[in-house]
Amino acid sequence: MSKYCYKLIIEYDGGGFCGWQIQPGKRSVQQVIIDAIFRFTREKVKLEGAGRTDAGVHAIGQVGAFKLEKPQKTEQIFYRLNRLLPDDVAVKKVTRVLPEFDPRRLAIERTYRYYITETPQPLIRNRAHYSHRRLDMDKLNKAAGVFPGRHDYSSFCKQKSLKQDNHCKIIRSAWFRHSGMLIYEVKADRFLHHMVRRLVGAMLAYEDSKINLTQLKAFLNNSSNVKYSAPANGLVLVNVRYRREAK
């Protein structure tokens, strides 16, 4: 039984990946890191992640964990992984944790940000959605105010990924401007498949008067499936938080 468990904070540009999760014949973040770990430990590990980001979605605070039969110094893991990983993935921090640490099940809060540019910016075209016009932030924040609290987000989930319980508690939902970007920040105890992109898509539809506030609120009653979804390239997993005792 593996005794030595290590927690990784991971950053990646999702543009060249099929997503976090391993998929046969495709390039995934999970597989790339597993391969790098094997190259210097010669151990085939199981790498668990805090969230399964989709193709094209980025991360600056993804959390992963794996176990080894033989101990390694955290500084050595950090150094060796960053030497072996491709340029679009990096390990930002390595810590030793208890063997029972589970990055997905023990997480109590996740934070995502969605980035929008209202003017053409070629250097960030793969990391922000271009809206082609200036957006009404007051109207977007009115829409964002609908979501805080615990609600059934079945309407915002990809149908084949629905769980038995699709309730999520959103702690923060707000738009702000920073460094020429329009940014949506959302924090919740959990997220469903495609949920953040559909939240953003629905709010943009409201801002563009394609739906009204009553229709937006009705999605929380699971009245119909949300057909609006923002592109993946603007979405970033920013942070995953745990109770101190879980670290």
C-alpha positions as CSV (number, residue, x, y, z in Angstrom):
1,M,0.0,0.0,0.0
2,S,1.4,3.4,-1.0
3,K,2.3,5.5,2.1
4,Y,3.6,8.7,0.6
5,C,1.0,11.1,-0.8
6,Y,1.8,14.4,-2.5
7,K,-0.4,17.4,-3.4
8,L,0.3,19.4,-6.5
9,I,-0.9,22.9,-7.4
10,I,-1.0,22.9,-11.2
11,E,-1.2,25.6,-13.9
12,Y,-2.0,24.8,-17.5
13,D,-3.0,26.4,-20.8
14,G,-6.0,24.2,-21.8
15,G,-5.9,25.1,-25.5
16,G,-3.8,22.0,-26.4
17,F,-5.7,19.5,-24.3
18,C,-8.8,17.4,-24.5
19,G,-9.4,18.5,-20.9
20,W,-8.1,17.3,-17.5
21,Q,-9.3,13.7,-17.6
22,I,-7.6,10.9,-19.5
23,Q,-9.3,10.0,-22.8
24,P,-8.1,7.3,-25.1
25,G,-6.0,8.6,-28.0
26,K,-6.2,12.2,-26.8
27,R,-3.8,14.5,-25.0
28,S,-5.0,15.2,-21.5
29,V,-3.4,17.2,-18.6
30,Q,-3.8,14.2,-16.3
31,Q,-2.0,11.8,-18.6
32,V,0.9,14.3,-19.3
33,I,1.6,14.6,-15.6
34,I,1.3,10.9,-14.9
35,D,3.8,10.3,-17.7
36,A,6.2,12.8,-16.2
37,I,5.9,11.3,-12.7
38,F,6.7,7.9,-14.2
39,R,9.8,9.1,-16.0
40,F,11.6,10.0,-12.8
41,T,10.0,7.7,-10.2
42,R,9.5,4.6,-12.4
43,E,6.2,4.2,-10.6
44,K,2.8,4.1,-12.3
45,V,0.6,6.4,-10.2
46,K,-3.0,7.3,-10.1
47,L,-3.4,11.1,-10.3
48,E,-6.6,12.5,-8.8
49,G,-7.7,16.0,-9.6
50,A,-10.0,18.5,-7.9
51,G,-12.0,19.2,-11.0
52,R,-12.3,17.8,-14.5
53,T,-11.9,20.9,-16.7
54,D,-13.1,20.6,-20.3
55,A,-11.2,20.9,-23.5
56,G,-9.8,24.5,-23.9
57,V,-10.4,25.4,-20.2
58,H,-7.4,26.7,-18.4
59,A,-6.2,26.5,-14.7
60,I,-3.9,28.4,-12.4
61,G,-4.9,26.6,-9.3
62,Q,-5.9,23.0,-10.2
63,V,-5.1,20.6,-7.4
64,G,-3.8,17.1,-8.0
65,A,-2.6,14.3,-5.7
66,F,-0.8,11.0,-6.2
67,K,0.9,8.3,-4.0
68,L,4.3,6.7,-4.2
69,E,5.7,3.5,-2.8
70,K,9.1,5.2,-2.2
71,P,9.4,8.7,-0.7
72,Q,10.7,11.6,-2.7
73,K,11.7,15.1,-1.4
74,T,9.0,17.7,-2.4
75,E,11.7,19.9,-3.8
76,Q,12.9,17.1,-6.0
77,I,9.4,16.4,-7.3
78,F,8.9,20.1,-8.0
79,Y,12.2,20.4,-9.9
80,R,12.0,17.1,-11.8
81,L,8.4,17.6,-12.9
82,N,8.9,21.1,-14.2
83,R,11.9,19.8,-16.2
84,L,9.9,17.0,-17.7
85,L,6.5,18.7,-18.3
86,P,5.7,20.4,-21.6
87,D,5.6,24.2,-21.8
88,D,1.8,24.4,-21.4
89,V,1.8,22.7,-18.0
90,A,3.6,23.6,-14.8
91,V,3.6,22.6,-11.2
92,K,3.5,25.6,-8.9
93,K,3.8,23.9,-5.5
94,V,4.4,20.4,-4.1
95,T,3.5,19.4,-0.5
96,R,3.4,16.1,1.4
97,V,-0.1,15.3,2.7
98,L,-1.8,12.5,4.5
99,P,-2.5,9.4,2.5
100,E,-6.3,9.9,2.8
101,F,-6.2,13.3,1.1
102,D,-8.7,13.4,-1.8
103,P,-8.5,16.6,-3.9
104,R,-12.0,16.3,-5.2
105,R,-14.1,15.0,-2.3
106,L,-12.4,17.0,0.4
107,A,-12.6,20.4,-1.4
108,I,-15.0,22.8,0.2
109,E,-14.9,25.7,-2.3
110,R,-13.8,26.2,-5.9
111,T,-13.3,29.5,-7.7
112,Y,-13.5,30.0,-11.4
113,R,-13.1,33.2,-13.4
114,Y,-14.4,33.9,-16.9
115,Y,-12.5,36.5,-18.9
116,I,-14.0,38.7,-21.7
117,T,-12.2,41.3,-23.8
118,E,-14.4,44.0,-25.5
119,T,-11.7,45.0,-27.9
120,P,-9.5,42.8,-30.2
121,Q,-6.4,41.6,-28.3
122,P,-4.5,39.1,-30.4
123,L,-2.0,38.2,-27.7
124,I,-4.8,36.8,-25.4
125,R,-7.2,35.5,-28.0
126,N,-6.9,32.0,-26.7
127,R,-7.4,33.1,-23.0
128,A,-10.3,35.4,-23.3
129,H,-13.6,35.5,-25.1
130,Y,-14.0,38.5,-27.5
131,S,-17.4,40.1,-27.2
132,H,-17.2,42.4,-30.3
133,R,-18.9,45.2,-28.3
134,R,-18.9,46.9,-24.8
135,L,-21.1,45.1,-22.4
136,D,-23.3,46.5,-19.7
137,M,-21.7,45.5,-16.4
138,D,-24.6,46.7,-14.3
139,K,-27.0,44.5,-16.2
140,L,-24.6,41.6,-16.0
141,N,-24.2,42.0,-12.2
142,K,-28.0,42.1,-11.9
143,A,-28.1,38.7,-13.6
144,A,-25.2,37.4,-11.4
145,G,-27.2,38.3,-8.3
146,V,-29.7,35.7,-9.2
147,F,-27.3,32.8,-8.4
148,P,-25.9,33.0,-4.9
149,G,-27.4,30.4,-2.5
150,R,-28.2,26.8,-2.9
151,H,-30.1,25.9,-6.0
152,D,-30.7,23.0,-8.4
153,Y,-28.4,23.6,-11.4
154,S,-29.7,20.7,-13.5
155,S,-30.6,23.2,-16.3
156,F,-27.0,24.4,-16.4
157,C,-25.5,20.9,-16.7
158,K,-24.7,18.8,-19.7
159,Q,-27.5,16.3,-19.6
160,K,-25.5,13.1,-19.8
161,S,-23.5,14.3,-16.8
162,L,-26.4,14.9,-14.4
163,K,-26.0,13.4,-10.9
164,Q,-28.7,12.2,-8.5
165,D,-28.2,15.5,-6.6
166,N,-27.5,18.5,-8.8
167,H,-27.7,21.2,-6.1
168,C,-24.8,23.6,-5.7
169,K,-24.2,26.4,-3.3
170,I,-22.8,29.5,-4.9
171,I,-21.0,31.7,-2.5
172,R,-19.9,34.6,-4.8
173,S,-21.2,35.6,-8.2
174,A,-20.0,38.9,-9.5
175,W,-18.6,40.8,-12.5
176,F,-15.8,43.4,-12.4
177,R,-13.3,45.1,-14.7
178,H,-9.6,44.8,-14.3
179,S,-6.7,45.6,-16.6
180,G,-8.9,46.2,-19.6
181,M,-10.8,42.9,-19.1
182,L,-14.3,42.1,-18.0
183,I,-14.2,39.3,-15.5
184,Y,-16.8,37.1,-13.9
185,E,-15.9,35.4,-10.7
186,V,-17.9,32.6,-9.2
187,K,-17.2,30.6,-6.0
188,A,-19.2,27.5,-5.0
189,D,-19.0,24.3,-3.0
190,R,-19.1,22.3,-6.3
191,F,-19.8,22.8,-10.0
192,L,-21.6,20.6,-12.6
193,H,-20.3,19.7,-16.1
194,H,-20.4,22.9,-18.3
195,M,-22.1,24.8,-15.4
196,V,-19.9,27.9,-15.4
197,R,-19.9,28.3,-19.2
198,R,-23.7,28.1,-19.2
199,L,-24.0,30.6,-16.3
200,V,-21.9,33.0,-18.3
201,G,-23.9,32.2,-21.5
202,A,-27.2,32.8,-19.8
203,M,-26.0,36.1,-18.3
204,L,-24.7,37.3,-21.7
205,A,-28.1,36.3,-23.2
206,Y,-29.9,38.4,-20.6
207,E,-27.5,41.4,-21.2
208,D,-28.3,41.1,-24.9
209,S,-32.1,41.1,-24.2
210,K,-32.5,37.5,-25.6
211,I,-34.1,36.5,-22.3
212,N,-35.5,38.4,-19.3
213,L,-34.8,38.2,-15.6
214,T,-37.8,36.0,-15.0
215,Q,-36.7,33.5,-17.6
216,L,-33.2,33.5,-16.1
217,K,-34.6,32.8,-12.6
218,A,-36.8,30.1,-14.0
219,F,-33.7,28.1,-15.0
220,L,-33.1,27.6,-11.3
221,N,-36.4,25.7,-11.1
222,N,-35.1,23.3,-13.7
223,S,-37.8,24.6,-16.1
224,S,-35.7,24.0,-19.2
225,N,-32.2,23.3,-20.3
226,V,-30.0,26.3,-20.8
227,K,-29.0,26.5,-24.5
228,Y,-26.6,29.4,-24.0
229,S,-22.9,28.5,-23.4
230,A,-19.8,30.7,-23.4
231,P,-16.7,29.5,-25.3
232,A,-14.2,27.4,-23.3
233,N,-11.2,29.7,-23.9
234,G,-12.2,32.4,-21.4
235,L,-12.6,30.0,-18.4
236,V,-10.0,29.5,-15.8
237,L,-10.0,27.4,-12.6
238,V,-8.4,29.8,-10.2
239,N,-8.4,28.1,-6.8
240,V,-9.6,25.1,-4.7
241,R,-10.0,25.5,-1.0
242,Y,-9.8,22.8,1.7
243,R,-10.3,22.8,5.4
244,R,-7.0,23.0,7.2
245,E,-7.2,19.5,8.6
246,A,-7.6,18.1,5.1
247,K,-4.3,19.4,3.9
